[in-house]
């Protein structure tokens, strides 16, 4: 209830004269916090660290800037905050600042990720190399990076799944140095490995011919130490060619007569020379034939009608071959029929027909051979030495443009087929090779 103004005055006077004075009224305003927190203190991050400890003002917010992103952690009562993270690369920058409840911002503390000396990669191994080497090989930890220094040049790469790094190089002077170090995916660096270039005193291996030299050849084809030089000497003349990076070479030479001998050596960049290889010029048709051994017996067979294991390429075929070295006395003819169902004709008579011209001969059943395979298929074959009359017929009529029909009379059924182009070439070249 509101008091009359006189009553209020009475109360005030009574309080004053009664010895009780009213308290003084103070109008106090709260002062604003404008003091920024001290800059945070950070633990030293290593490339193996999985956490960063931040020390600073309690209750302040720590703003962590890393990899373009900002993360916030609160400083706890103990004065620390822990920021968990995945291991970072050496040299990675981490910036941290504190923001208090009033919004005051501290100075930024920067930490740079350092290398953990206890987690450095092993030093790589540079494989030995000589003054003629065209490749350097470095072995290290699979998946890690490698830095290779050669002279004033530095090359960077990566070890493959087998821990190997290969690089093609120009030949380096003897006694010069190469160095290499491994750098992990997190930037940790190994100790530096060094390797001195040796003087090459090892002669190259003897060359290998990839095809025989024949009377029709215009070059010597082979394989040898890459980047070396192949030298062919015929009489007093020498012919050279570089060996390619693949190890292959072709030394061009004039066409030589059958029986001519020549020598082949390989000379590397340091001047070392391989043992000499003697080459004898073969018949012009030499490379058209396989040479195989069956039960200790040598057979020479034409590549177009026989596989390298001496099996025939056609189910029904009539082809020449040689027992031993190609010669008239070693020339044989093979009649063969292969059936998957196991049936056999039972060879009795062979007839060749070219137009109106024919040749026939009987087949002794004791000379017919049968081979049965595990799948039930059967090969029936007849190998014989041709007489002069048959050779004369083949020599006269077997031509690429002629149709040669082979007819076989059998006890169970007859066969008839035409010689293929490959079979005709086999006859023509075999007779030439034999000297007809």
C-alpha positions in Angstrom: 0.0 0.0 0.0 1.4 3.4 -1.0 2.2 5.5 2.1 1.3 9.2 2.4 4.3 11.5 1.7 4.2 12.7 5.3 4.6 9.2 6.7 7.6 8.6 4.5 9.2 11.8 5.7 8.6 10.8 9.3 10.3 7.4 8.8 13.3 8.9 7.2 13.7 11.5 10.0 13.3 8.8 12.6 16.0 6.6 11.0 18.4 9.6 10.8 17.9 10.8 14.4 17.7 7.3 15.8 21.3 6.7 14.7 20.7 4.5 11.7 21.7 6.2 8.5 20.6 4.7 5.1 23.3 2.9 3.1 24.9 4.7 0.2 23.6 3.4 -3.2 26.5 2.5 -5.7 25.7 1.9 -9.4 28.7 -0.4 -10.4 29.0 -1.7 -14.1 30.9 -5.1 -14.9 34.3 -4.5 -16.8 34.7 -6.2 -20.3 37.5 -9.0 -20.8 39.7 -7.8 -23.6 42.8 -9.8 -22.8 43.8 -12.4 -25.3 45.0 -15.8 -24.1 48.6 -16.6 -24.3 49.7 -18.5 -27.4 49.3 -22.2 -27.0 52.2 -24.5 -26.4 52.4 -27.6 -28.7 54.1 -31.0 -28.4 56.6 -31.6 -31.1 54.9 -33.7 -33.9 56.9 -36.4 -35.7 56.0 -38.2 -38.9 54.9 -41.2 -36.8 52.8 -39.1 -34.3 49.1 -39.9 -34.0 48.2 -37.1 -31.5 49.1 -33.4 -30.9 49.1 -32.1 -27.3 48.0 -28.5 -26.9 48.7 -26.6 -23.6 46.9 -23.3 -22.9 44.2 -21.3 -21.0 41.6 -23.5 -19.4 38.2 -23.5 -21.2 39.6 -21.8 -24.2 38.9 -23.2 -27.6 41.9 -24.5 -29.6 41.5 -24.0 -33.3 43.8 -26.5 -35.2 44.4 -25.7 -38.9 45.8 -28.7 -40.8 45.5 -29.8 -44.4 43.2 -26.9 -45.2 40.7 -27.8 -42.5 40.1 -26.4 -39.1 39.3 -28.5 -36.0 38.3 -27.3 -32.6 39.2 -28.8 -29.2 38.5 -27.4 -25.7 41.4 -26.9 -23.2 40.4 -29.0 -20.2 40.9 -28.2 -16.5 44.3 -29.8 -16.6 45.3 -27.1 -19.1 45.7 -29.5 -22.0 43.7 -30.7 -25.0 44.7 -33.7 -27.2 44.1 -33.6 -30.9 44.2 -37.1 -32.5 45.3 -37.3 -36.1 46.7 -39.7 -38.6 50.5 -39.6 -39.1 51.5 -36.6 -41.2 54.3 -36.1 -43.7 57.6 -34.6 -42.8 57.4 -30.8 -43.3 53.6 -30.6 -42.8 52.6 -27.3 -41.2 50.1 -27.3 -38.2 48.8 -23.9 -37.0 47.0 -23.6 -33.6 45.5 -20.6 -31.8 43.3 -20.2 -28.7 39.9 -18.4 -28.5 38.5 -17.6 -25.0 34.9 -17.2 -24.0 35.0 -13.4 -24.8 36.2 -14.1 -28.3 39.8 -13.0 -27.7 42.2 -14.7 -30.0 45.8 -15.6 -29.1 48.8 -15.5 -31.4 49.2 -18.5 -33.6 51.7 -21.2 -32.7 53.1 -23.1 -35.7 54.4 -26.7 -35.5 56.2 -28.4 -38.4 56.1 -32.2 -38.6 59.7 -33.5 -38.1 61.3 -36.9 -39.0 61.2 -39.5 -36.3 64.8 -40.7 -36.0 63.7 -44.1 -34.8 61.5 -44.7 -37.9 63.7 -43.8 -40.8 63.7 -46.2 -43.8 66.6 -48.4 -44.5 69.3 -47.1 -46.9 68.9 -48.6 -50.4 71.5 -50.7 -52.1 72.9 -49.7 -55.5 73.8 -52.8 -57.5 77.3 -53.0 -58.9 77.8 -51.5 -62.3 80.7 -50.9 -64.7 81.8 -48.2 -67.1 79.9 -50.0 -69.9 76.6 -50.4 -67.9 73.6 -48.8 -69.5 71.3 -49.4 -66.6 71.5 -48.8 -62.8 69.5 -50.9 -60.4 68.6 -49.8 -56.9 67.0 -52.2 -54.3 64.9 -50.8 -51.4 61.6 -51.0 -49.6 58.7 -51.7 -51.9 56.4 -48.8 -52.5 58.8 -46.2 -51.1 60.4 -43.4 -53.1 64.0 -43.3 -54.2 66.2 -40.4 -55.2 69.2 -41.3 -57.3 72.1 -38.9 -58.0 74.5 -39.4 -60.9 77.0 -36.6 -61.4 75.1 -33.3 -61.3 71.7 -35.0 -62.2 69.1 -36.2 -59.7 66.4 -38.6 -60.6 63.3 -39.5 -58.6 61.3 -42.7 -58.8 59.5 -45.4 -56.8 60.5 -49.0 -55.8 58.2 -51.5 -57.4 56.4 -54.4 -55.6 59.7 -56.3 -55.6 61.7 -53.4 -54.1 63.5 -52.7 -57.4 64.1 -49.4 -59.2 65.7 -49.5 -62.6 66.9 -46.6 -64.7 68.6 -46.4 -68.1 71.8 -44.4 -68.0 74.6 -43.3 -70.2 77.9 -45.2 -69.5 79.7 -43.6 -66.6 83.4 -43.1 -66.2 85.2 -45.7 -64.2 85.7 -44.7 -60.5 82.9 -42.1 -60.6 80.3 -42.2 -57.9 76.5 -42.7 -57.7 74.4 -42.1 -54.7 70.8 -42.9 -53.7 68.5 -42.5 -50.7 65.1 -43.8 -49.8 62.3 -41.4 -49.0 59.2 -42.9 -47.3 55.7 -42.0 -48.2 55.6 -39.7 -45.2 58.8 -38.0 -46.2 61.3 -39.7 -43.9 64.7 -40.0 -45.5 67.2 -42.8 -45.2 71.0 -42.6 -45.0 72.7 -42.1 -48.4 74.1 -45.1 -50.2 77.0 -44.7 -52.5 78.5 -46.9 -55.3 81.7 -46.5 -57.3 81.7 -47.4 -61.0 84.0 -50.4 -61.6 86.4 -50.8 -64.5 85.0 -53.4 -66.9 87.5 -56.2 -67.3 85.0 -58.9 -68.1 84.8 -60.1 -71.7 81.3 -60.4 -73.2 79.8 -63.8 -73.7 80.1 -65.5 -77.0 77.3 -64.4 -79.3 74.3 -66.7 -80.1 73.0 -66.9 -83.6 69.2 -66.6 -84.0 69.3 -68.1 -87.5 71.9 -70.0 -89.4 73.9 -68.2 -92.1 73.1 -69.6 -95.5 74.2 -69.1 -99.1 71.1 -66.8 -99.4 71.8 -64.7 -96.3 72.8 -61.0 -96.5 73.4 -60.7 -92.8 74.4 -62.5 -89.6 71.5 -62.4 -87.1 72.2 -63.0 -83.4 72.0 -62.0 -79.7 74.8 -60.7 -77.5 75.5 -58.2 -74.7 73.4 -55.1 -75.2 75.1 -52.0 -76.5 78.3 -53.9 -77.5 79.5 -54.2 -81.1 79.3 -57.4 -83.2 82.3 -58.0 -85.5 82.2 -60.5 -88.3 85.4 -61.3 -90.2 85.4 -63.0 -93.6 88.9 -63.5 -94.9 90.7 -60.1 -94.5 87.5 -58.0 -94.3 85.6 -57.1 -91.2 81.9 -56.1 -90.9 80.4 -54.5 -87.7 77.0 -53.6 -86.3 75.8 -52.3 -82.9 74.0 -54.7 -80.5 70.6 -53.1 -79.7 69.3 -52.6 -76.2 67.2 -55.8 -76.7 70.5 -57.7 -77.2 69.7 -58.4 -80.9 72.1 -57.5 -83.8 72.3 -57.8 -87.6 75.7 -57.6 -89.2 75.2 -57.0 -92.9 77.5 -59.1 -95.1 77.8 -59.9 -98.8 76.2 -63.2 -99.8 78.6 -66.1 -99.4 79.1 -69.5 -101.0 78.0 -72.6 -99.1 80.9 -73.9 -96.9 82.5 -70.5 -96.5 83.7 -69.9 -92.9 83.7 -66.7 -91.0 84.3 -65.6 -87.4 82.1 -63.6 -85.0 83.2 -61.7 -81.9 81.5 -59.3 -79.5 83.4 -56.2 -78.3 82.1 -54.1 -75.4 82.5 -50.4 -74.8 85.6 -51.0 -72.6 87.3 -52.9 -75.4 86.8 -56.4 -73.9 86.4 -59.0 -76.6 84.4 -62.3 -76.4 85.6 -65.7 -77.6 85.4 -66.1 -81.3 82.6 -68.1 -82.8 83.2 -69.9 -86.1 80.3 -69.8 -88.6 80.0 -72.1 -91.6 77.7 -71.0 -94.4 74.9 -73.5 -94.9 72.7 -74.4 -97.9 70.4 -71.7 -99.0 67.4 -73.7 -97.8 68.9 -74.6 -94.4 66.6 -72.3 -92.3 63.4 -73.8 -93.9 63.9 -77.1 -92.0 63.6 -78.3 -88.5 66.3 -80.7 -87.1 64.9 -83.1 -84.5 66.0 -86.3 -82.7 63.7 -89.2 -82.2 65.1 -92.2 -80.3 68.6 -91.1 -81.1 67.8 -90.7 -84.8 68.2 -87.3 -86.5 65.4 -86.2 -88.8 65.4 -83.1 -91.0 61.8 -82.0 -91.8 60.3 -79.0 -93.6 58.9 -76.3 -91.3 55.8 -75.7 -93.4 54.5 -79.3 -93.1 56.0 -80.4 -89.8 56.0 -78.9 -86.3 59.2 -78.6 -84.3 58.5 -81.9 -82.6 58.3 -83.6 -86.0 54.5 -84.2 -85.9 52.7 -83.4 -89.2 50.6 -80.3 -89.6 47.9 -82.0 -91.8 45.5 -84.9 -90.9 46.0 -86.4 -94.3 49.4 -85.7 -95.8 52.1 -86.9 -98.2 55.4 -85.2 -97.5 59.2 -85.6 -97.9 61.7 -85.8 -95.0 65.4 -86.7 -94.4 66.9 -89.2 -92.1 70.1 -87.6 -91.0 71.6 -84.8 -93.0 69.8 -83.8 -96.2 71.1 -86.1 -99.0 69.8 -88.3 -101.8 70.4 -91.4 -99.8 68.6 -90.0 -96.7 65.5 -88.8 -98.6 62.3 -90.4 -97.5 58.6 -89.9 -98.3 55.9 -90.1 -95.6 52.2 -91.0 -96.2 50.1 -90.3 -93.1 46.4 -90.2 -92.1 45.1 -89.1 -88.7 41.6 -89.9 -87.5 39.9 -88.8 -84.3 37.4 -91.7 -84.4 40.1 -94.4 -84.5 39.3 -95.7 -87.9 42.1 -96.8 -90.3 42.1 -97.1 -94.0 44.6 -100.0 -94.2 47.0 -98.7 -96.8 47.4 -101.0 -99.8 48.2 -98.8 -102.8 49.5 -95.2 -103.4 48.7 -93.3 -106.6 49.7 -89.8 -107.6 47.9 -88.0 -110.4 48.8 -84.7 -112.1 46.4 -84.2 -115.0 46.6 -87.3 -117.1 50.0 -88.3 -115.6 49.9 -90.9 -112.8 52.3 -92.8 -110.6 51.3 -95.9 -108.6 53.0 -98.3 -106.2 51.8 -101.0 -103.9 52.2 -100.7 -100.1 53.4 -103.7 -98.1 51.0 -103.9 -95.1 54.0 -105.0 -92.9 55.5 -101.5 -93.5 52.5 -99.6 -92.3 52.7 -98.2 -88.8 49.7 -97.5 -86.5 49.9 -95.4 -83.3 46.9 -95.1 -81.0 46.6 -92.2 -78.6 44.9 -92.0 -75.2 41.9 -90.1 -76.6 41.2 -93.0 -79.0 42.5 -91.2 -82.1 44.8 -93.2 -84.5 47.6 -92.2 -86.9 48.3 -94.5 -89.8 51.7 -93.9 -91.5 53.9 -95.3 -94.2 57.5 -94.1 -94.4 59.5 -95.4 -97.4 62.5 -94.5 -99.5 61.3 -93.4 -103.0 62.7 -95.1 -106.1 64.1 -93.3 -109.1 60.8 -93.4 -111.0 58.9 -91.7 -108.1 61.5 -89.1 -107.7 61.5 -88.4 -111.4 57.7 -88.1 -111.3 57.7 -85.7 -108.4 60.6 -83.6 -109.8 58.8 -83.2 -113.1 55.2 -82.6 -112.1 55.2 -81.1 -108.6 54.9 -77.4 -109.3 53.1 -74.6 -107.4 50.6 -74.2 -110.3 49.8 -77.9 -110.7 47.1 -79.9 -108.8 48.7 -83.0 -107.4 46.1 -85.5 -106.2 47.0 -88.3 -103.8 44.9 -91.4 -103.9 45.2 -94.2 -101.4 43.5 -97.5 -101.8 42.8 -99.2 -98.4 41.4 -102.4 -97.1 38.6 -100.6 -95.2 38.2 -97.4 -97.2 40.0 -95.2 -99.7 41.5 -91.8 -99.3 41.9 -88.9 -101.8 43.3 -85.4 -101.2 45.2 -82.7 -103.0 48.6 -81.6 -101.9 48.5 -78.1 -100.3 50.8 -75.3 -101.4 53.0 -76.0 -98.3 53.3 -79.7 -99.2 54.3 -78.8 -102.8 56.9 -76.4 -101.6 58.2 -79.0 -99.2 58.7 -81.5 -102.1 60.3 -78.9 -104.4 62.8 -77.6 -101.7 63.6 -81.0 -100.3 64.6 -82.3 -103.8 66.7 -79.2 -104.3 68.3 -79.6 -100.9 69.1 -83.3 -101.7 70.8 -82.2 -104.9 68.2 -83.1 -107.6 
